[in-house]
Amino acid sequence: MKTVLLFFLLSTLVATCLGAVYTQGHNGRPACLTDVELSRPWKNNFDPTRYFVCVAKGIPGIELQCPSSYGFMDSPPVFGCVTFDNFQPLEPRDPPSLAAMN
């Protein structure tokens, strides 16, 4: 159990460090080329209620939406939908790889 927790924390740290750059005009959809991208959801840089999930390596992330009155948080330790009362907007940032925009 400690190994799993340590792996999760390290993955989160790496994802946070790698995701510190923002490509202007990109929604943040991951290309899902790395294990880090497969390990957690990624926020949509344009819509705080939407996020992306990688389902397989090499297949661009699919977009999902939080329930009504919820926003997506991607700040450790929270990677998921929270009520807007608990929501804290963050600067846009990219996942390690970006999918082409549609």
DRENTORKOL-3810 file (N, C-alpha, C; in nm, 4 decimals):
REM DRENTORKOL-3810
@n.u->0.0829; n.v->-0.1199; n.w->0.0000; ca.u->0.0000; ca.v->0.0000; ca.w->0.0000; c.u->0.0867; c.v->0.1254; c.w->0.0000
@n.u->0.1937; n.v->0.1237; n.w->0.0782; ca.u->0.2831; ca.v->0.2392; ca.w->0.0815; c.u->0.3482; c.v->0.2615; c.w->-0.0544
@n.u->0.3795; n.v->0.1531; n.w->-0.1248; ca.u->0.4403; ca.v->0.1638; ca.w->-0.2569; c.u->0.3440; c.v->0.2283; c.w->-0.3554
@n.u->0.2175; n.v->0.1904; n.w->-0.3493; ca.u->0.1161; ca.v->0.2472; ca.w->-0.4387; c.u->0.1004; c.v->0.3965; c.w->-0.4096
@n.u->0.0940; n.v->0.4328; n.w->-0.2835; ca.u->0.0799; ca.v->0.5733; ca.w->-0.2454; c.u->0.2016; c.v->0.6532; c.w->-0.2907
@n.u->0.3195; n.v->0.6003; n.w->-0.2701; ca.u->0.4413; ca.v->0.6681; ca.w->-0.3129; c.u->0.4427; c.v->0.6861; c.w->-0.4647
@n.u->0.4043; n.v->0.5821; n.w->-0.5390; ca.u->0.3981; ca.v->0.5913; ca.w->-0.6852; c.u->0.3002; c.v->0.6998; c.w->-0.7282
@n.u->0.1838; n.v->0.7042; n.w->-0.6647; ca.u->0.0831; ca.v->0.8055; ca.w->-0.6985; c.u->0.1363; c.v->0.9455; c.w->-0.6716
@n.u->0.1992; n.v->0.9647; n.w->-0.5575; ca.u->0.2518; ca.v->1.0960; ca.w->-0.5229; c.u->0.3629; c.v->1.1395; c.w->-0.6183
@n.u->0.4509; n.v->1.0471; n.w->-0.6538; ca.u->0.5579; ca.v->1.0794; ca.w->-0.7480; c.u->0.5020; c.v->1.1082; c.w->-0.8869
@n.u->0.4037; n.v->1.0305; n.w->-0.9292; ca.u->0.3400; ca.v->1.0548; ca.w->-1.0597; c.u->0.2753; c.v->1.1922; c.w->-1.0629
@n.u->0.2104; n.v->1.2279; n.w->-0.9534; ca.u->0.1460; ca.v->1.3584; ca.w->-0.9431; c.u->0.2492; c.v->1.4699; c.w->-0.9510
@n.u->0.3590; n.v->1.4536; n.w->-0.8806; ca.u->0.4650; ca.v->1.5541; ca.w->-0.8828; c.u->0.5227; c.v->1.5699; c.w->-1.0229
@n.u->0.5512; n.v->1.4602; n.w->-1.0892; ca.u->0.6049; ca.v->1.4654; ca.w->-1.2257; c.u->0.5040; c.v->1.5308; c.w->-1.3191
@n.u->0.3794; n.v->1.4921; n.w->-1.3090; ca.u->0.2760; ca.v->1.5486; ca.w->-1.3958; c.u->0.2634; c.v->1.6984; c.w->-1.3739
@n.u->0.2714; n.v->1.7415; n.w->-1.2507; ca.u->0.2616; ca.v->1.8833; ca.w->-1.2195; c.u->0.3799; c.v->1.9588; c.w->-1.2775
@n.u->0.4982; n.v->1.9057; n.w->-1.2614; ca.u->0.6185; ca.v->1.9710; ca.w->-1.3131; c.u->0.6186; c.v->1.9746; c.w->-1.4656
@n.u->0.5819; n.v->1.8664; n.w->-1.5299; ca.u->0.5817; ca.v->1.8604; ca.w->-1.6751; c.u->0.4700; c.v->1.9434; c.w->-1.7358
@n.u->0.3633; n.v->1.9621; n.w->-1.6617; ca.u->0.2488; ca.v->2.0337; ca.w->-1.7147; c.u->0.2505; c.v->2.1827; c.w->-1.6879
@n.u->0.3659; n.v->2.2411; n.w->-1.6562; ca.u->0.3739; ca.v->2.3809; ca.w->-1.6174; c.u->0.3756; c.v->2.4770; c.w->-1.7362
@n.u->0.3787; n.v->2.4284; n.w->-1.8592; ca.u->0.3836; ca.v->2.5122; ca.w->-1.9784; c.u->0.2439; c.v->2.5187; c.w->-2.0383
@n.u->0.2114; n.v->2.6322; n.w->-2.1027; ca.u->0.0817; ca.v->2.6452; ca.w->-2.1691; c.u->0.1021; c.v->2.6907; c.w->-2.3127
@n.u->0.0463; n.v->2.6153; n.w->-2.4075; ca.u->0.0482; ca.v->2.6518; ca.w->-2.5486; c.u->-0.0735; c.v->2.7396; c.w->-2.5745
@n.u->-0.0494; n.v->2.8665; n.w->-2.6022; ca.u->-0.1575; ca.v->2.9632; ca.w->-2.6228; c.u->-0.2570; c.v->2.9118; c.w->-2.7260
@n.u->-0.3857; n.v->2.9152; n.w->-2.6917; ca.u->-0.4907; ca.v->2.8757; ca.w->-2.7847; c.u->-0.5191; c.v->2.7272; c.w->-2.7914
@n.u->-0.4541; n.v->2.6457; n.w->-2.7065; ca.u->-0.4789; ca.v->2.5010; ca.w->-2.7077; c.u->-0.5635; c.v->2.4636; c.w->-2.5863
@n.u->-0.6605; n.v->2.3745; n.w->-2.6069; ca.u->-0.7516; ca.v->2.3374; ca.w->-2.4984; c.u->-0.6907; c.v->2.2411; c.w->-2.3959
@n.u->-0.5708; n.v->2.1901; n.w->-2.4213; ca.u->-0.5056; ca.v->2.1015; ca.w->-2.3247; c.u->-0.5351; c.v->1.9539; c.w->-2.3435
@n.u->-0.5965; n.v->1.9170; n.w->-2.4549; ca.u->-0.6266; ca.v->1.7752; ca.w->-2.4790; c.u->-0.4957; c.v->1.6972; c.w->-2.4972
@n.u->-0.4724; n.v->1.5963; n.w->-2.4119; ca.u->-0.3476; ca.v->1.5204; ca.w->-2.4226; c.u->-0.3500; c.v->1.4241; c.w->-2.5417
@n.u->-0.2311; n.v->1.4037; n.w->-2.5999; ca.u->-0.2168; ca.v->1.3046; ca.w->-2.7062; c.u->-0.2028; c.v->1.1643; c.w->-2.6469
@n.u->-0.1830; n.v->1.1575; n.w->-2.5161; ca.u->-0.1765; ca.v->1.0303; ca.w->-2.4426; c.u->-0.0583; c.v->0.9439; c.w->-2.4887
@n.u->0.0582; n.v->1.0066; n.w->-2.4981; ca.u->0.1781; ca.v->0.9359; ca.w->-2.5403; c.u->0.2658; c.v->0.8917; c.w->-2.4228
@n.u->0.2327; n.v->0.9367; n.w->-2.3019; ca.u->0.3162; ca.v->0.9061; ca.w->-2.1848; c.u->0.2355; c.v->0.8359; c.w->-2.0759
@n.u->0.3057; n.v->0.7644; n.w->-1.9902; ca.u->0.2398; ca.v->0.6981; ca.w->-1.8769; c.u->0.1789; c.v->0.8000; c.w->-1.7812
@n.u->0.2428; n.v->0.9156; n.w->-1.7681; ca.u->0.1899; ca.v->1.0208; ca.w->-1.6797; c.u->0.0514; c.v->1.0637; c.w->-1.7264
@n.u->0.0333; n.v->1.0767; n.w->-1.8571; ca.u->-0.0968; ca.v->1.1185; ca.w->-1.9084; c.u->-0.2044; c.v->1.0129; c.w->-1.8844
@n.u->-0.1640; n.v->0.8873; n.w->-1.8835; ca.u->-0.2595; ca.v->0.7792; ca.w->-1.8579; c.u->-0.2944; c.v->0.7676; c.w->-1.7100
@n.u->-0.2153; n.v->0.8316; n.w->-1.6235; ca.u->-0.2307; ca.v->0.8120; ca.w->-1.4789; c.u->-0.3348; c.v->0.9016; c.w->-1.4136
@n.u->-0.3807; n.v->1.0059; n.w->-1.4852; ca.u->-0.4771; ca.v->1.0970; ca.w->-1.4235; c.u->-0.5514; c.v->1.1760; c.w->-1.5297
@n.u->-0.6644; n.v->1.2387; n.w->-1.4936; ca.u->-0.7353; ca.v->1.3233; ca.w->-1.5888; c.u->-0.6645; c.v->1.4588; c.w->-1.6047
@n.u->-0.6947; n.v->1.5297; n.w->-1.7154; ca.u->-0.6335; ca.v->1.6589; ca.w->-1.7473; c.u->-0.7421; c.v->1.7607; c.w->-1.7746
@n.u->-0.7281; n.v->1.8807; n.w->-1.7196; ca.u->-0.8328; ca.v->1.9822; ca.w->-1.7355; c.u->-0.8374; c.v->2.0386; c.w->-1.8769
@n.u->-0.9555; n.v->2.0828; n.w->-1.9154; ca.u->-0.9748; ca.v->2.1559; ca.w->-2.0394; c.u->-0.9384; c.v->2.3008; c.w->-2.0086
@n.u->-0.8448; n.v->2.3569; n.w->-2.0824; ca.u->-0.7995; ca.v->2.4930; ca.w->-2.0556; c.u->-0.9011; c.v->2.5999; c.w->-2.0911
@n.u->-1.0055; n.v->2.5645; n.w->-2.1663; ca.u->-1.1068; ca.v->2.6611; ca.w->-2.2077; c.u->-1.2341; c.v->2.6556; c.w->-2.1239
@n.u->-1.2639; n.v->2.5418; n.w->-2.0636; ca.u->-1.3914; ca.v->2.5222; ca.w->-1.9935; c.u->-1.3657; c.v->2.4537; c.w->-1.8594
@n.u->-1.3886; n.v->2.5222; n.w->-1.7483; ca.u->-1.3576; ca.v->2.4641; ca.w->-1.6171; c.u->-1.4469; c.v->2.3468; c.w->-1.5761
@n.u->-1.5515; n.v->2.3198; n.w->-1.6534; ca.u->-1.6394; ca.v->2.2066; ca.w->-1.6204; c.u->-1.6031; c.v->2.0808; c.w->-1.6992
@n.u->-1.5057; n.v->2.0908; n.w->-1.7886; ca.u->-1.4682; ca.v->1.9781; ca.w->-1.8747; c.u->-1.3241; c.v->1.9347; c.w->-1.8495
@n.u->-1.2989; n.v->1.8075; n.w->-1.8803; ca.u->-1.1653; ca.v->1.7510; ca.w->-1.8618; c.u->-1.1453; c.v->1.6367; c.w->-1.9603
@n.u->-1.0201; n.v->1.5911; n.w->-1.9703; ca.u->-0.9834; ca.v->1.4849; ca.w->-2.0637; c.u->-0.9291; c.v->1.3643; c.w->-1.9878
@n.u->-0.9593; n.v->1.2451; n.w->-2.0407; ca.u->-0.9095; ca.v->1.1203; ca.w->-1.9832; c.u->-0.8466; c.v->1.0387; c.w->-2.0962
@n.u->-0.7272; n.v->0.9874; n.w->-2.0716; ca.u->-0.6613; ca.v->0.8985; ca.w->-2.1669; c.u->-0.7083; c.v->0.7554; c.w->-2.1404
@n.u->-0.7548; n.v->0.6892; n.w->-2.2442; ca.u->-0.8016; ca.v->0.5512; ca.w->-2.2288; c.u->-0.7011; c.v->0.4493; c.w->-2.2806
@n.u->-0.6091; n.v->0.4952; n.w->-2.3681; ca.u->-0.5054; ca.v->0.4065; ca.w->-2.4214; c.u->-0.3898; c.v->0.4920; c.w->-2.4723
@n.u->-0.2704; n.v->0.4384; n.w->-2.4630; ca.u->-0.1523; ca.v->0.5103; ca.w->-2.5096; c.u->-0.1611; c.v->0.5324; c.w->-2.6615
@n.u->-0.1367; n.v->0.6577; n.w->-2.7018; ca.u->-0.1383; ca.v->0.6918; ca.w->-2.8429; c.u->-0.2726; c.v->0.7353; c.w->-2.8983
@n.u->-0.3785; n.v->0.7246; n.w->-2.8189; ca.u->-0.5121; ca.v->0.7683; ca.w->-2.8615; c.u->-0.5440; c.v->0.8962; c.w->-2.7855
@n.u->-0.5711; n.v->1.0080; n.w->-2.8550; ca.u->-0.5969; ca.v->1.1342; ca.w->-2.7861; c.u->-0.7058; c.v->1.1206; c.w->-2.6794
@n.u->-0.6913; n.v->1.1988; n.w->-2.5730; ca.u->-0.7851; ca.v->1.1930; ca.w->-2.4612; c.u->-0.9280; c.v->1.2219; c.w->-2.5018
@n.u->-1.0212; n.v->1.1563; n.w->-2.4332; ca.u->-1.1631; ca.v->1.1829; ca.w->-2.4574; c.u->-1.2086; c.v->1.2910; c.w->-2.3603
@n.u->-1.3010; n.v->1.3741; n.w->-2.4061; ca.u->-1.3494; ca.v->1.4844; ca.w->-2.3230; c.u->-1.4735; c.v->1.4415; c.w->-2.2450
@n.u->-1.4723; n.v->1.4727; n.w->-2.1170; ca.u->-1.5854; ca.v->1.4450; ca.w->-2.0289; c.u->-1.6265; c.v->1.5746; c.w->-1.9598
@n.u->-1.7461; n.v->1.5761; n.w->-1.9019; ca.u->-1.7947; ca.v->1.6958; ca.w->-1.8331; c.u->-1.8359; c.v->1.6623; c.w->-1.6910
@n.u->-1.8031; n.v->1.7528; n.w->-1.6002; ca.u->-1.8452; ca.v->1.7373; ca.w->-1.4610; c.u->-1.9972; c.v->1.7561; c.w->-1.4517
@n.u->-2.0579; n.v->1.7057; n.w->-1.3450; ca.u->-2.2007; ca.v->1.7294; ca.w->-1.3244; c.u->-2.2305; c.v->1.8795; c.w->-1.3103
@n.u->-2.3551; n.v->1.9156; n.w->-1.3251; ca.u->-2.3977; ca.v->2.0544; ca.w->-1.3091; c.u->-2.3525; c.v->2.1085; c.w->-1.1737
@n.u->-2.3047; n.v->2.2311; n.w->-1.1707; ca.u->-2.2568; ca.v->2.3005; ca.w->-1.0494; c.u->-2.1231; c.v->2.2484; c.w->-0.9980
@n.u->-2.0496; n.v->2.1750; n.w->-1.0821; ca.u->-1.9171; ca.v->2.1250; ca.w->-1.0456; c.u->-1.8143; c.v->2.1749; c.w->-1.1463
@n.u->-1.6917; n.v->2.1932; n.w->-1.0995; ca.u->-1.5799; ca.v->2.2289; ca.w->-1.1851; c.u->-1.4694; c.v->2.1272; c.w->-1.1681
@n.u->-1.3820; n.v->2.1181; n.w->-1.2672; ca.u->-1.2740; ca.v->2.0211; ca.w->-1.2611; c.u->-1.1491; c.v->2.0828; c.w->-1.1999
@n.u->-1.0973; n.v->2.0194; n.w->-1.0956; ca.u->-0.9741; ca.v->2.0628; ca.w->-1.0288; c.u->-0.8623; c.v->1.9668; c.w->-1.0657
@n.u->-0.7455; n.v->2.0232; n.w->-1.0972; ca.u->-0.6296; ca.v->1.9381; ca.w->-1.1242; c.u->-0.5084; c.v->1.9903; c.w->-1.0488
@n.u->-0.5308; n.v->2.0089; n.w->-0.9222; ca.u->-0.4247; ca.v->2.0558; ca.w->-0.8345; c.u->-0.4039; c.v->1.9517; c.w->-0.7254
@n.u->-0.2832; n.v->1.8951; n.w->-0.7161; ca.u->-0.2601; ca.v->1.7898; ca.w->-0.6164; c.u->-0.3068; c.v->1.8342; c.w->-0.4789
@n.u->-0.3775; n.v->1.7527; n.w->-0.4059; ca.u->-0.4048; ca.v->1.6121; ca.w->-0.4308; c.u->-0.5381; c.v->1.5867; c.w->-0.5009
@n.u->-0.6046; n.v->1.6916; n.w->-0.5489; ca.u->-0.7377; ca.v->1.6769; ca.w->-0.6095; c.u->-0.7268; c.v->1.6737; c.w->-0.7618
@n.u->-0.7722; n.v->1.5634; n.w->-0.8216; ca.u->-0.7840; ca.v->1.5520; ca.w->-0.9664; c.u->-0.9237; c.v->1.5003; c.w->-0.9940
@n.u->-1.0203; n.v->1.5901; n.w->-0.9979; ca.u->-1.1574; ca.v->1.5477; ca.w->-1.0200; c.u->-1.2541; c.v->1.6638; c.w->-1.0081
@n.u->-1.3817; n.v->1.6325; n.w->-1.0176; ca.u->-1.4877; ca.v->1.7321; ca.w->-1.0115; c.u->-1.5167; c.v->1.7683; c.w->-0.8661
@n.u->-1.5269; n.v->1.8981; n.w->-0.8395; ca.u->-1.5603; ca.v->1.9486; ca.w->-0.7064; c.u->-1.6707; c.v->2.0523; c.w->-0.7218
@n.u->-1.7456; n.v->2.0757; n.w->-0.6154; ca.u->-1.8478; ca.v->2.1802; ca.w->-0.6216; c.u->-1.7809; c.v->2.3149; c.w->-0.6443
@n.u->-1.8525; n.v->2.4071; n.w->-0.7067; ca.u->-1.7931; ca.v->2.5378; ca.w->-0.7317; c.u->-1.7612; c.v->2.6118; c.w->-0.6023
@n.u->-1.8243; n.v->2.5739; n.w->-0.4908; ca.u->-1.7880; ca.v->2.6325; ca.w->-0.3614; c.u->-1.6440; c.v->2.5983; c.w->-0.3246
@n.u->-1.5963; n.v->2.4825; n.w->-0.3678; ca.u->-1.4604; ca.v->2.4367; ca.w->-0.3376; c.u->-1.3635; c.v->2.4528; c.w->-0.4548
@n.u->-1.4130; n.v->2.5040; n.w->-0.5665; ca.u->-1.3335; ca.v->2.5150; ca.w->-0.6881; c.u->-1.2360; c.v->2.6322; c.w->-0.6788
@n.u->-1.1129; n.v->2.6092; n.w->-0.7229; ca.u->-1.0116; ca.v->2.7146; ca.w->-0.7294; c.u->-0.9537; c.v->2.7156; c.w->-0.8704
@n.u->-0.9816; n.v->2.8203; n.w->-0.9480; ca.u->-0.9289; ca.v->2.8242; ca.w->-1.0848; c.u->-0.7760; c.v->2.8347; c.w->-1.0837
@n.u->-0.7135; n.v->2.7669; n.w->-1.1778; ca.u->-0.5685; ca.v->2.7681; ca.w->-1.1902; c.u->-0.5298; c.v->2.8133; c.w->-1.3303
@n.u->-0.4064; n.v->2.8546; n.w->-1.3460; ca.u->-0.3555; ca.v->2.8933; ca.w->-1.4774; c.u->-0.3625; c.v->2.7739; c.w->-1.5726
@n.u->-0.3883; n.v->2.7979; n.w->-1.7009; ca.u->-0.3863; ca.v->2.6876; ca.w->-1.7979; c.u->-0.2467; c.v->2.6253; c.w->-1.8036
@n.u->-0.2416; n.v->2.4951; n.w->-1.8286; ca.u->-0.1134; ca.v->2.4269; ca.w->-1.8484; c.u->-0.1337; c.v->2.3046; c.w->-1.9354
@n.u->-0.0271; n.v->2.2688; n.w->-2.0030; ca.u->-0.0316; ca.v->2.1575; ca.w->-2.0968; c.u->0.0036; c.v->2.0248; c.w->-2.0309
@n.u->-0.0540; n.v->1.9166; n.w->-2.0808; ca.u->-0.0044; ca.v->1.7832; ca.w->-2.0453; c.u->0.1293; c.v->1.7625; c.w->-2.1170
@n.u->0.2002; n.v->1.6546; n.w->-2.0893; ca.u->0.3295; ca.v->1.6323; ca.w->-2.1551; c.u->0.3230; c.v->1.6276; c.w->-2.3077
@n.u->0.2141; n.v->1.5765; n.w->-2.3658; ca.u->0.1990; ca.v->1.5772; ca.w->-2.5113; c.u->0.0605; c.v->1.6329; c.w->-2.5454
@n.u->0.0512; n.v->1.7030; n.w->-2.6560; ca.u->-0.0756; ca.v->1.7644; ca.w->-2.6962; c.u->-0.1302; c.v->1.6977; c.w->-2.8222
@n.u->-0.2632; n.v->1.6748; n.w->-2.8202; ca.u->-0.3315; ca.v->1.6235; ca.w->-2.9392; c.u->-0.3585; c.v->1.7401; c.w->-3.0342
@n.u->-0.3739; n.v->1.7090; n.w->-3.1602; ca.u->-0.4091; ca.v->1.8118; ca.w->-3.2583; c.u->-0.5477; c.v->1.8667; c.w->-3.2261
@n.u->-0.5667; n.v->1.9950; n.w->-3.2504; ca.u->-0.6975; ca.v->2.0569; ca.w->-3.2272; c.u->-0.7901; c.v->2.0211; c.w->-3.3425
@n.u->-0.9182; n.v->1.9964; n.w->-3.3108; ca.u->-1.0171; ca.v->1.9644; ca.w->-3.4139; c.u->-1.0692; c.v->2.0898; c.w->-3.4778
END
